[in-house]
Amino acid sequence: MASAQKTVLLLDKVTASIAKGRKLVEEADKTADRVEAKMDAVRTQALVNTAGSGGDGDGHAGAGDEDVEDSEVESLCQRDRLLQWLKWQQWVEDTDKECRRRMAAVVASQDDKDAKKDGAAADKAPVAVAVARHSVSDLSEIETAVDNLARVNLMLSESGCGNLKDYCRRTFDALVRHVVAALEDRIEASLTALNYPRCILHEDVGITLRDEGERAMFQDNFCLLIALARTMRAVEAETAFEPSEILLRPLRKRFRFHFWGKKKTNNLVRPEWYLQQVKLWMKNVRRFHETCFFAAKYESSLPHFWRLLQGLSQLATDKLRADAPEMVYDDVLLSHAIDEILIFTKELHDMDVAKRIEKDKFPAAILADESISSRWLSLERKYAFEKIDQLLLDDDGWIASPANPDILKCAENFVALLQSITARYKLLDYSELQLKFVRLQCELLEDFRMRLAQILRQEQTDARFGLILNSAHYLVGVLESWTDLPLFLHLQYVDDGDVIFSTVADGFIFLVEDLSRTAASNIVYEFRARSLEYRKSVNWMAFRLVWSELCLSVVPFLK
């Protein structure tokens, strides 16, 4: 109401100034022809004086005449500028009046359609279509007029006519506020008829389409609101707005009611409640958009649909930031919250929504905060080393893997541990944080390698030796395959071209080569030891070779 009263007062002032200007316009119109005739006469006389200038006396007389003529020309130019100023003012006034008249016609036609709905049911569809067609033409004219007024504002931005520029800008702002307010009222009425926001809040509640006119009316009004927002951004107006805000407003109200107040749903232990609720709303908003927009208007409204999803994501992000100080020092709460954020992020990636949302408005953005990321890394390190201890202390970990009998079961589980860490941090859009996790994985790999080497020094059994050698070779192959993945290639580029896992891979390669040399030496030594008696006790030169059919049949190539 306050903004409406201010608008009315501003319009009264504008009307008063226009009334004063009208008198000047009338006077200027009466003298316009006379001014032009006089200017032509002055120009002609100036040419005659220039051509016929002679002696000194005539020169002084001509100079006096020129001064009089210059003053007359200056006066006429001032009048001409005034006339142009008044014509611009008149055009702005006429454009403003025409837009308001057409907006009133749109509102009246749509109100008339609502009134006629109470009549016969058979007449509903024809009335809706007729009203929709009538409204489309008026809305199109309004959009054109506002665009023209915006172009005039841009043209006058470098003009020295400060009063005209100020008048045009104030008229433009007042007109846009008036049209936007009227459109928002009509859009809210259409949303109520379309069962919004209940169709978003509940998955089993659909959109109500009593007739095609409802959807067409909402679509036309919302698309005009989009055009006005685009125009306001083009002229860099202070009153610029986002059309999707009208759709986000009721959802934000309900989100705050359930997850910010004293309701049981505002539970620090259950961040998945509001994260999954936001995901459901995003899914239903997409269904609503696909139902209510079609053809070319679907494409034009698509950027604002993404901004609506971004606004929903911002609700969850703000809630997480508010809860983060209470969760950061509780390992259980923080671990659970991180898991739920990563699950939410993966689901939005699957919905092809995550890439449309700015990363600072995404719930995963709080994981990049220094206080959260440092705690997350410490928790990952703690749980990972505990898991490695469990793998190596378990007797079943030192047997052959059922899936791959050539390697140790603990080595296969260790690779699964590394892959689970990668699956968590690859969803992030922060390369520096991802590199920190890569360095953590390098620490885990180096620790695992050193433990394998330590176990080999303590006890060297034939079974474990071969499995450990094969496991080390298996880990080298895994690391080489990872370096070719797009994620690690990107991180390699970010990390000044250093090959990811190169240092730790060299350690495993050295282990494989060392174990291979040891194995080869053991084989040679064992062969010599076992063949010593055989070689010394038998006189091989005393044997006589007897070739028989049996030998020839056993060795076919001797035939």
Phi and psi in degrees as a GROMACS rama.xvg file:
@    title "Ramachandran Plot"
@    xaxis  label "Phi"
@    yaxis  label "Psi"
@TYPE xy
-61.4384  -43.5003  ALA-2
-65.2935  -34.8727  SER-3
-66.7093  -41.4036  ALA-4
-63.684  -41.3139  GLN-5
-61.5645  -40.2282  LYS-6
-62.9832  -41.4522  THR-7
-63.7131  -43.8934  VAL-8
-62.1517  -42.042  LEU-9
-63.5593  -40.4418  LEU-10
-65.977  -36.05  LEU-11
-61.9639  -43.4711  ASP-12
-62.8955  -42.7879  LYS-13
-62.2457  -40.8096  VAL-14
-63.4976  -40.4544  THR-15
-63.6164  -43.6499  ALA-16
-66.47  -33.489  SER-17
-67.7776  -37.3537  ILE-18
-63.0377  -40.0455  ALA-19
-66.0039  -38.2928  LYS-20
-68.7382  -25.9476  GLY-21
-63.1832  -40.0468  ARG-22
-61.8237  -41.5815  LYS-23
-65.0891  -36.4005  LEU-24
-62.8766  -42.9246  VAL-25
-62.8237  -44.0951  GLU-26
-64.1896  -40.77  GLU-27
-65.8174  -37.2656  ALA-28
-65.4635  -37.028  ASP-29
-66.7276  -35.723  LYS-30
-97.7062  -0.0122023  THR-31
-59.8659  -47.3571  ALA-32
-64.4518  -41.7295  ASP-33
-64.7912  -37.4303  ARG-34
-63.3696  -44.3001  VAL-35
-65.7165  -38.7208  GLU-36
-64.7788  -42.9839  ALA-37
-63.867  -41.9069  LYS-38
-62.5142  -39.3842  MET-39
-64.4075  -40.6333  ASP-40
-65.7786  -40.9937  ALA-41
-64.2912  -41.6056  VAL-42
-63.6977  -40.4649  ARG-43
-63.4666  -46.6138  THR-44
-62.3853  -37.9521  GLN-45
-63.3645  -39.3537  ALA-46
-65.2486  -41.0059  LEU-47
-63.6221  -45.367  VAL-48
-62.6781  -38.1142  ASN-49
-66.1695  -41.1564  THR-50
-72.9052  -33.3708  ALA-51
-103.132  13.3749  GLY-52
-66.767  131.371  SER-53
-125.343  -106.156  GLY-54
-72.9905  -175.096  GLY-55
-68.1381  -42.8022  ASP-56
-61.7357  -42.9815  GLY-57
-64.6981  -31.9073  ASP-58
-66.3775  -43.4186  GLY-59
-64.9384  -40.0584  HIS-60
-65.0276  -40.6909  ALA-61
-63.4914  -37.6366  GLY-62
-63.0297  -40.6872  ALA-63
-64.8271  -41.9347  GLY-64
-63.2601  -37.4697  ASP-65
-65.2201  -37.9996  GLU-66
-61.5222  -43.0292  ASP-67
-64.2069  -43.0406  VAL-68
-66.2492  -38.3308  GLU-69
-62.5509  -42.057  ASP-70
-64.1487  -38.2801  SER-71
-66.2855  -41.3619  GLU-72
-63.2688  -42.8071  VAL-73
-62.3526  -41.363  GLU-74
-63.8048  -42.2326  SER-75
-66.5125  -37.4727  LEU-76
-64.3891  -39.6654  CYS-77
-62.0053  -42.4863  GLN-78
-64.6796  -38.3077  ARG-79
-65.0833  -41.1282  ASP-80
-63.8284  -39.265  ARG-81
-62.7729  -41.3715  LEU-82
-62.7321  -43.8437  LEU-83
-62.8563  -41.4382  GLN-84
-59.5132  -44.4578  TRP-85
-68.3145  -34.5844  LEU-86
-66.418  -41.2103  LYS-87
-61.8876  -43.4845  TRP-88
-62.7402  -41.2733  GLN-89
-63.8456  -39.6826  GLN-90
-65.2314  -42.6742  TRP-91
-61.0052  -42.7017  VAL-92
-63.9526  -43.7133  GLU-93
-64.9099  -40.1641  ASP-94
-63.8052  -42.4156  THR-95
-61.5595  -46.3104  ASP-96
-63.2186  -41.2936  LYS-97
-65.3018  -41.0685  GLU-98
-63.1464  -43.9824  CYS-99
-65.6513  -37.1966  ARG-100
-65.2282  -42.6463  ARG-101
-69.7202  -36.9794  ARG-102
-64.4136  -39.2511  MET-103
-64.7861  -35.9751  ALA-104
-66.6475  -39.3461  ALA-105
-62.2667  -48.0916  VAL-106
-61.5266  -42.9997  VAL-107
-65.2704  -41.0077  ALA-108
-66.1288  -39.483  SER-109
-71.8225  -34.5043  GLN-110
-66.0635  -37.9328  ASP-111
-65.272  -35.4493  ASP-112
-65.7252  -41.1675  LYS-113
-64.1357  -36.834  ASP-114
-69.2904  -38.2795  ALA-115
-74.0396  -13.9419  LYS-116
-63.1589  -26.2875  LYS-117
-75.5762  -6.22604  ASP-118
-81.7905  -147.116  GLY-119
-67.1802  140.687  ALA-120
-67.3077  -28.6627  ALA-121
-71.0059  -21.5989  ALA-122
-92.273  1.87259  ASP-123
-64.248  -51.8752  LYS-124
-63.8776  -47.2742  ALA-125
-59.2968  -41.1668  PRO-126
-63.3764  -43.5008  VAL-127
-62.6684  -44.4021  ALA-128
-66.8565  -40.4376  VAL-129
-63.9948  -44.6293  ALA-130
-64.7883  -40.1552  VAL-131
-61.4703  -41.8947  ALA-132
-66.0886  -40.6516  ARG-133
-63.7397  -40.4975  HIS-134
-68.6955  -36.8836  SER-135
-60.4278  -43.518  VAL-136
-64.1359  -43.2195  SER-137
-65.3513  -42.5382  ASP-138
-63.9522  -37.2839  LEU-139
-64.8502  -41.7318  SER-140
-65.0381  -38.0062  GLU-141
-62.8523  -45.4561  ILE-142
-60.7986  -42.8266  GLU-143
-63.6942  -43.9812  THR-144
-64.8895  -42.2934  ALA-145
-65.5436  -39.1437  VAL-146
-62.0315  -42.04  ASP-147
-63.4894  -41.3722  ASN-148
-65.2256  -35.8692  LEU-149
-66.7695  -39.326  ALA-150
-64.2749  -38.0139  ARG-151
-62.9885  -40.6353  VAL-152
-60.098  -41.9552  ASN-153
-67.1488  -38.0298  LEU-154
-64.4142  -37.523  MET-155
-83.7135  -3.80606  LEU-156
-62.2083  -29.2608  SER-157
-104.117  8.6337  GLU-158
-80.705  153.301  SER-159
-87.2664  -3.67723  GLY-160
-80.2338  84.8786  CYS-161
-63.6039  -41.3952  GLY-162
-66.1844  -43.97  ASN-163
-64.7187  -41.7789  LEU-164
-62.1662  -43.1898  LYS-165
-66.5482  -40.8893  ASP-166
-64.2684  -43.6638  TYR-167
-65.7651  -40.3616  CYS-168
-67.2178  -42.8654  ARG-169
-66.0329  -38.0133  ARG-170
-65.5403  -42.0469  THR-171
-62.5759  -47.5378  PHE-172
-61.5911  -44.6065  ASP-173
-64.2903  -39.3812  ALA-174
-64.6033  -45.5733  LEU-175
-64.4065  -40.8152  VAL-176
-62.1169  -40.2874  ARG-177
-64.956  -45.6696  HIS-178
-67.5647  -41.7525  VAL-179
-63.4622  -43.2963  VAL-180
-61.2152  -43.1352  ALA-181
-65.5485  -40.8737  ALA-182
-66.303  -39.8555  LEU-183
-62.8398  -39.236  GLU-184
-62.2384  -43.4808  ASP-185
-69.2542  -38.5684  ARG-186
-66.2242  -41.4972  ILE-187
-62.8576  -38.4607  GLU-188
-64.8865  -40.2566  ALA-189
-67.387  -38.5297  SER-190
-63.3897  -39.3358  LEU-191
-61.8965  -42.0593  THR-192
-66.1773  -29.6518  ALA-193
-87.1932  7.01913  LEU-194
68.7125  34.6441  ASN-195
-98.8798  134.408  TYR-196
-98.2445  9.87405  PRO-197
-60.6842  -32.2651  ARG-198
-70.4868  -15.196  CYS-199
-94.5396  -38.834  ILE-200
-69.1927  -32.3677  LEU-201
-124.161  128.96  HIS-202
-69.3116  -29.5122  GLU-203
-87.1923  1.42939  ASP-204
-102.867  124.334  VAL-205
-95.3802  -179.818  GLY-206
-84.5217  135.429  ILE-207
-88.7887  118.942  THR-208
-121.199  90.1066  LEU-209
-70.4903  -32.0712  ARG-210
-160.49  169.172  ASP-211
-67.0112  -24.5364  GLU-212
-62.6442  -34.2722  GLY-213
-61.1487  -49.0448  GLU-214
-67.6127  -41.9213  ARG-215
-64.3496  -38.4901  ALA-216
-64.7309  -46.331  MET-217
-62.9403  -43.3261  PHE-218
-63.1066  -45.1146  GLN-219
-66.086  -44.214  ASP-220
-64.7847  -42.0764  ASN-221
-68.7314  -37.5767  PHE-222
-67.6606  -34.2558  CYS-223
-66.481  -38.2239  LEU-224
-61.674  -38.9195  LEU-225
-62.9539  -42.8376  ILE-226
-63.8792  -40.3227  ALA-227
-65.0028  -40.8873  LEU-228
-63.2283  -39.9386  ALA-229
-64.6445  -39.9402  ARG-230
-65.5632  -41.9005  THR-231
-63.051  -38.2468  MET-232
-68.8073  -32.9706  ARG-233
-66.0857  -37.2595  ALA-234
-92.2894  4.42482  VAL-235
55.1289  47.1011  GLU-236
-75.0281  148.295  ALA-237
-71.589  -21.8536  GLU-238
-96.0896  25.9727  THR-239
-61.4475  149.253  ALA-240
-142.443  167.893  PHE-241
-114.42  117.387  GLU-242
-58.5361  -33.4203  PRO-243
-66.7757  -12.9037  SER-244
-62.2296  -32.7584  GLU-245
-67.0574  -28.5417  ILE-246
-83.4058  -30.6528  LEU-247
-78.2712  -28.1472  LEU-248
-55.3855  -50.9693  ARG-249
-67.053  -30.5992  PRO-250
-70.7612  -39.4003  LEU-251
-63.5575  -39.3808  ARG-252
-60.711  -43.3687  LYS-253
-72.3715  -35.655  ARG-254
-62.4019  -45.7497  PHE-255
-65.5679  -34.5976  ARG-256
-64.837  -41.2508  PHE-257
-86.4615  -34.9029  HIS-258
-116.617  2.35559  PHE-259
-118.609  -21.8461  TRP-260
-86.6238  -150.803  GLY-261
-98.2843  18.7417  LYS-262
-70.6184  157.414  LYS-263
-66.558  -21.2474  LYS-264
-72.205  -15.8351  THR-265
-86.1259  78.4595  ASN-266
-119.789  121.883  ASN-267
-63.1875  -27.2004  LEU-268
-79.7969  -15.3894  VAL-269
-121.542  65.8033  ARG-270
-66.4827  -20.2917  PRO-271
-66.3179  -20.207  GLU-272
-63.899  -50.3101  TRP-273
-81.5504  -26.1167  TYR-274
-66.7441  -44.3408  LEU-275
-69.9458  -30.6681  GLN-276
-65.7456  -43.2819  GLN-277
-63.7443  -40.0028  VAL-278
-62.9147  -39.9943  LYS-279
-63.5108  -42.6899  LEU-280
-63.0047  -39.4164  TRP-281
-61.6982  -42.0448  MET-282
-63.1984  -43.5532  LYS-283
-72.0926  -33.4392  ASN-284
-63.6091  -39.583  VAL-285
-62.5482  -41.7921  ARG-286
-63.0827  -41.7327  ARG-287
-62.6437  -43.1957  PHE-288
-65.2807  -42.3481  HIS-289
-67.0774  -27.253  GLU-290
-81.7095  -38.3171  THR-291
-94.5812  -10.0228  CYS-292
-125.94  139.538  PHE-293
-148.226  167.075  PHE-294
57.1823  -140.696  ALA-295
-66.8577  -29.9237  ALA-296
-70.3147  -20.3024  LYS-297
-64.8656  -44.2031  TYR-298
-67.9201  -40.4501  GLU-299
-67.8542  -29.1534  SER-300
-88.5647  -8.06803  SER-301
-61.2571  -43.7929  LEU-302
-58.6381  -34.6079  PRO-303
-77.9078  -24.1257  HIS-304
-66.7062  -41.1273  PHE-305
-64.8744  -36.3035  TRP-306
-68.3475  -31.6844  ARG-307
-65.3457  -44.2154  LEU-308
-63.0451  -36.6725  LEU-309
-65.2391  -37.6603  GLN-310
-64.7394  -38.1072  GLY-311
-65.4211  -41.2489  LEU-312
-63.3997  -34.8606  SER-313
-64.5575  -32.2452  GLN-314
-59.772  -46.9948  LEU-315
-67.5227  -37.7326  ALA-316
-64.6492  -44.3038  THR-317
-62.382  -39.3183  ASP-318
-65.5171  -42.0761  LYS-319
-65.4265  -40.1086  LEU-320
-64.1628  -34.921  ARG-321
-70.5949  -33.3851  ALA-322
-87.2193  -16.6938  ASP-323
-57.3085  -43.9024  ALA-324
-58.7183  -27.8546  PRO-325
-84.6255  -21.4788  GLU-326
-95.0453  -21.6129  MET-327
-64.4359  -28.4901  VAL-328
-101.182  6.75453  TYR-329
-111.283  111.587  ASP-330
-60.3452  -40.9201  ASP-331
-68.2347  -48.2125  VAL-332
-63.1699  -44.6461  LEU-333
-66.6716  -41.9813  LEU-334
-62.0918  -42.1154  SER-335
-66.4121  -42.5244  HIS-336
-63.2284  -41.2781  ALA-337
-63.3906  -43.5841  ILE-338
-60.2572  -42.6309  ASP-339
-68.7655  -37.43  GLU-340
-64.3675  -41.5859  ILE-341
-68.52  -37.0349  LEU-342
-63.5788  -43.9842  ILE-343
-61.4698  -42.1507  PHE-344
-64.0403  -43.239  THR-345
-63.4812  -40.6926  LYS-346
-63.9135  -38.5593  GLU-347
-69.8103  -33.2103  LEU-348
-64.2391  -39.8694  HIS-349
-65.723  -31.7506  ASP-350
-81.4421  -1.68541  MET-351
60.2187  41.3061  ASP-352
-113.703  -31.7114  VAL-353
-58.7217  -39.0355  ALA-354
-71.8347  -13.1628  LYS-355
-88.5435  -8.03941  ARG-356
-105.47  133.842  ILE-357
-60.667  138.855  GLU-358
-66.8136  -25.8675  LYS-359
-77.6219  -10.9345  ASP-360
-105.076  10.0707  LYS-361
-97.0033  141.585  PHE-362
-54.612  -31.1579  PRO-363
-66.7797  -10.633  ALA-364
-64.4827  -29.9377  ALA-365
-70.3004  -21.0145  ILE-366
-71.1516  -17.7601  LEU-367
-87.8527  -8.76858  ALA-368
-63.1084  141.895  ASP-369
-57.8487  -42.0289  GLU-370
-65.321  -38.0048  SER-371
-79.2862  -44.4893  ILE-372
-65.1069  -38.2349  SER-373
-66.2261  -39.6299  SER-374
-68.1659  -38.3275  ARG-375
-63.4616  -45.3553  TRP-376
-61.8495  -41.7143  LEU-377
-65.6127  -37.7354  SER-378
-67.3265  -42.3943  LEU-379
-60.9861  -43.6123  GLU-380
-62.8549  -44.91  ARG-381
-61.5212  -51.06  LYS-382
-68.742  -33.6709  TYR-383
-67.6011  -44.9452  ALA-384
-67.3767  -34.9939  PHE-385
-63.7322  -39.8241  GLU-386
-66.372  -38.9062  LYS-387
-63.6811  -41.5455  ILE-388
-58.5095  -43.4637  ASP-389
-63.8564  -41.4959  GLN-390
-63.1436  -42.4778  LEU-391
-80.963  -26.0508  LEU-392
-83.4594  -15.2971  LEU-393
-80.6031  126.812  ASP-394
-63.0153  -32.7325  ASP-395
-67.5177  -17.9779  ASP-396
-72.0579  -16.1057  GLY-397
-100.738  13.0515  TRP-398
-100.127  169.417  ILE-399
-68.4371  143.21  ALA-400
-69.8574  136.073  SER-401
-61.8051  -35.8606  PRO-402
-76.255  -33.1026  ALA-403
-138.006  92.1891  ASN-404
-63.0819  -11.9107  PRO-405
-84.2248  -11.8351  ASP-406
-124.109  166.694  ILE-407
-73.4778  147.869  LEU-408
-65.5551  -36.7071  LYS-409
-66.7904  -32.0894  CYS-410
-68.1608  -40.7042  ALA-411
-64.7568  -41.859  GLU-412
-67.4129  -32.9199  ASN-413
-65.0563  -41.4729  PHE-414
-63.1573  -38.9402  VAL-415
-62.8199  -36.8405  ALA-416
-62.4663  -45.8265  LEU-417
-62.8289  -39.6706  LEU-418
-67.0411  -34.6859  GLN-419
-66.4211  -36.8598  SER-420
-65.2102  -44.1233  ILE-421
-61.4233  -40.9725  THR-422
-61.8867  -28.162  ALA-423
-79.1224  -48.8856  ARG-424
-83.7421  -13.4304  TYR-425
-71.5624  -16.7707  LYS-426
-76.3115  -13.5227  LEU-427
-79.4985  156.48  LEU-428
-112.809  32.994  ASP-429
-127.985  103.702  TYR-430
-64.3765  -39.1319  SER-431
-62.7111  -40.9501  GLU-432
-67.7537  -37.1668  LEU-433
-63.8215  -38.0465  GLN-434
-64.0265  -34.2271  LEU-435
-63.3233  -38.3306  LYS-436
-70.0817  -35.0239  PHE-437
-62.6225  -42.1383  VAL-438
-63.8968  -35.8937  ARG-439
-62.9791  -42.1451  LEU-440
-63.3691  -36.3011  GLN-441
-64.2777  -38.4292  CYS-442
-61.8424  -42.9473  GLU-443
-65.3245  -41.3618  LEU-444
-64.3253  -43.6855  LEU-445
-64.6356  -39.5374  GLU-446
-64.3243  -41.148  ASP-447
-65.2583  -39.9525  PHE-448
-63.7595  -43.3047  ARG-449
-66.4713  -34.8305  MET-450
-68.5101  -39.2763  ARG-451
-61.7903  -44.2067  LEU-452
-63.9045  -37.2601  ALA-453
-66.7736  -40.1444  GLN-454
-66.7965  -36.2651  ILE-455
-64.2716  -37.5462  LEU-456
-68.9606  -33.2417  ARG-457
-74.5677  -45.8372  GLN-458
-145.507  125.279  GLU-459
-114.395  96.3125  GLN-460
-105.783  149.824  THR-461
-59.2574  -41.6947  ASP-462
-65.1327  -48.3154  ALA-463
-69.4085  -36.0684  ARG-464
-58.5454  -48.5292  PHE-465
-65.8161  -40.764  GLY-466
-67.6048  -37.7135  LEU-467
-67.6139  -41.2097  ILE-468
-60.6994  -47.2696  LEU-469
-64.6429  -36.1886  ASN-470
-66.8129  -41.0756  SER-471
-64.0428  -41.3648  ALA-472
-64.9215  -37.2789  HIS-473
-62.8253  -43.0962  TYR-474
-65.1906  -36.4432  LEU-475
-60.9299  -44.1399  VAL-476
-63.7314  -38.8755  GLY-477
-63.2138  -45.2572  VAL-478
-65.189  -38.6251  LEU-479
-66.0511  -37.3588  GLU-480
-69.9769  -33.5642  SER-481
-67.2829  -35.2646  TRP-482
-65.1945  -15.7587  THR-483
-93.8868  -2.20001  ASP-484
-75.4302  146.816  LEU-485
-56.8358  -37.2798  PRO-486
-59.831  -48.6292  LEU-487
-76.9412  -26.6843  PHE-488
-65.4431  -40.9969  LEU-489
-63.6464  -45.4076  HIS-490
-65.4435  -33.29  LEU-491
-63.0436  -39.9384  GLN-492
-66.2603  -41.1031  TYR-493
-65.8342  -33.9385  VAL-494
-90.1435  38.7075  ASP-495
59.3344  33.2344  ASP-496
80.8544  2.55359  GLY-497
-70.4801  133.346  ASP-498
-68.9891  126.528  VAL-499
-66.6682  136.864  ILE-500
67.0245  11.5158  PHE-501
-65.1063  -44.5449  SER-502
-64.6121  -47.4918  THR-503
-69.9968  -31.9389  VAL-504
-65.6463  -37.662  ALA-505
-61.9893  -36.2336  ASP-506
-63.0878  -42.3371  GLY-507
-70.4345  -35.0618  PHE-508
-63.3105  -42.4471  ILE-509
-61.1794  -40.4369  PHE-510
-63.2213  -43.2456  LEU-511
-63.3478  -45.2828  VAL-512
-65.4128  -40.7216  GLU-513
-64.1047  -44.7852  ASP-514
-66.4604  -34.4683  LEU-515
-66.2757  -42.7511  SER-516
-63.5766  -41.4812  ARG-517
-62.3069  -44.1136  THR-518
-62.6682  -42.2651  ALA-519
-64.98  -41.4414  ALA-520
-63.621  -42.2291  SER-521
-63.3429  -39.7765  ASN-522
-65.2651  -45.4957  ILE-523
-63.1737  -45.5086  VAL-524
-62.4836  -43.4952  TYR-525
-64.7327  -38.9834  GLU-526
-65.8452  -43.2232  PHE-527
-67.0019  -40.0724  ARG-528
-64.9427  -42.1238  ALA-529
-78.022  -24.8281  ARG-530
-95.1954  2.68375  SER-531
-63.1521  -52.0037  LEU-532
-64.52  -38.5904  GLU-533
-63.9405  -39.2302  TYR-534
-75.3925  -32.0341  ARG-535
-87.9745  -33.5631  LYS-536
-88.8436  -13.2107  SER-537
-109.441  129.584  VAL-538
-90.9955  95.1715  ASN-539
-68.7763  -24.571  TRP-540
-74.9762  -16.0146  MET-541
-84.7782  -9.84383  ALA-542
-76.4499  139.121  PHE-543
-106.278  127.131  ARG-544
-79.7266  128.963  LEU-545
-122.055  114.471  VAL-546
-90.6982  130.023  TRP-547
-128.845  171.371  SER-548
-61.3638  -31.9354  GLU-549
-64.9084  -43.9505  LEU-550
-64.2741  -42.6724  CYS-551
-63.9966  -33.9083  LEU-552
-72.6033  -29.9933  SER-553
-72.9611  -37.0367  VAL-554
-114.64  89.3337  VAL-555
-61.7355  -31.9998  PRO-556
-72.4678  -8.53799  PHE-557
-83.5295  -11.002  LEU-558
